[in-house]
Amino acid sequence: MKHLHLLLGILVFSNMACERNRTNTVSESLVAYPIKPLYGSTVVRPFSSLSRQDTFRVVVNGESLLTGEAYMQIVSYSGKIVYSTTFPVHALLNHQQQISPKRDEKEVKKQIDEFFAPKHFVQEDSGVISYSYLSQQDSLTRIAYSPDLKKVVKLDKFTN
């Protein structure tokens, strides 16, 4: 009988742990990158709400700043991940030339540092805030949070 109670207790505890892990909050997912980031940037500013601050984060993971992947997340003021994407870091390079490690690592760091610069955010006529970021060489992706749909939507892509 003692073994049955112990087994039931373990099952209940396991189920509670699984339920707790199903939520999509900043504490679990913002820092849940598989390895220590090589480089990154974080800013806090309005996006999903004009009166509350969301957290924008981009990090580079991989073997190097030139061959890694960039991971970007936007976490709402309430802790919910409202947008997440990945893209190759080489998309941040502003040239088609042969790779020069010293020059290009410096360029990637500059692009990451400026990834959430104020110039990338625009308050649209509708009142929503849009954000544009480089997702491919010479191609910008523009997104905004739709209060009606309660999610981030892509507005358009355009060439830089």
N, C-alpha and C positions, 0 to 999 in steps of 0.2 A: 504494500500500500504506500509506503514511503517513497518507493521508486516511481510510482504512478504520479504522486503529487509533485515530485521533482521534475518529471518529464513534462507534466502539464505546465509547471512554472516556466520551464525553459521555452516551451512552445509559445506561451503568452508573451514572454519577454522578447522573443525573436520576432513575433508578429508586430509588437509595438515598435521595435527598431525599424522594421521594414516600412511600416506606415510613416514613421517620422522621416525616412529618407526619400519618400515620394514627393515631398514638397519641392518647389522650385524657388529657393530663396538664395540670397546673396551669401549667406554663411556656408552653404554647401557648394554652390557652383562657381562663384566668382574666383575662389581660390583653388578650385579643383582641377587646375591644369596638371597634366601628367608629370611634368618635370619643372625644375626651377627655371623661371623665365630668364632669357639672356638679356632682355632689355624691355622696358615698358613705360607707359604713361597713364596717369589717372587724373581725371578732372571731375568736378561736381558742378552741375549747372541745370537749369530748367530744361525740360524736354517733354516728358509725358504730361506735365502740368506746368502752367505758367507761374504758379506760386510756390512750387516745391522743387527741391533739387534731386536730380537723378545722378547716378555715378556712371561715368564713361571710362572704360579701361581697354587698353590695347597692350598686348604683350607678344614678344617673339619667343618661340620655343624652337628647338632643333639643335643641330650640330654647330651652326654658325649663324651670324646675323645675315649672311648672304644666301644661305640655303634653307633657312627655317621657314616656319609658318607663322603668320600673324593671326592672333585670336583676338577678336573684339567683342565686348559685351556692353550692353546698356542695362543697368539695374535701376528700376524705379525707386522712388522715395520710400515705397512700402516694402522693398526688398525683393520684388519679383523681377526675374530676368525678362525684359521686354524685347530684346534683340540680341542675337549672337551670330557671328559669322567668322569664317576663316578664309585666308587667301595667302598665296605665296609672297614672301617678303620681297622678292625681286620685282614685284609689281610697284613697289615704292620708289624704284630707281627712275630717274628722269632722263635716261639715255638708252640707246641701243648699242653702245660700244662694248668692247671686250671688258670683262670684269677686272677691276683693279681693287684688290681687297682693302687697302688702306682708304682710298677715296670713297669706295662704295659703302663700306661700313660707316664711315662718317656721314654719308648721305642718308643711309637708313636711319641712323640715330636722329638726324635732323628731321626727317619726315615723321618719325614716331613722336618726337618732342612737339611737333606742330600739328599732329593728327587731330587734336581737338581745339585748335586755335579758334578764337571768336569769329574769324572770317569764314569759317565753315558752317556757321549757324545763321539762319535767316528766319525772321518771323514773317510768315506768309500773310496775305490779305485776310485769310480765314481765321487768323489768330494762332494757328498751330506753328510750332517751331520745326523747321526742316534742318537737316544736317547732311552735308556732302562729304564723301571721303573717296580717296583714290583706291580703287579695288583692282584695277588693271592698269598697266602703263598707259598713260594719256586718257584714261576713262574714269569718270567720276560716277559714283552711285549716290543718289539723293534719297533720303528716307525721312519720314515724319511719323509721329505718333497720332493715330486717329482715335479721338475720344469716343466717337460713335461705335467703331469696331473694337475698341479697347485693345489695339495692337499696333505695332509698327508696320507701315506699308512703304513699299518702294514707289517713289514718285516717277522717276525716270532715270535713264542713264544718258550721259552726254560726254562728248569728247572735250578734254581740257584744252 
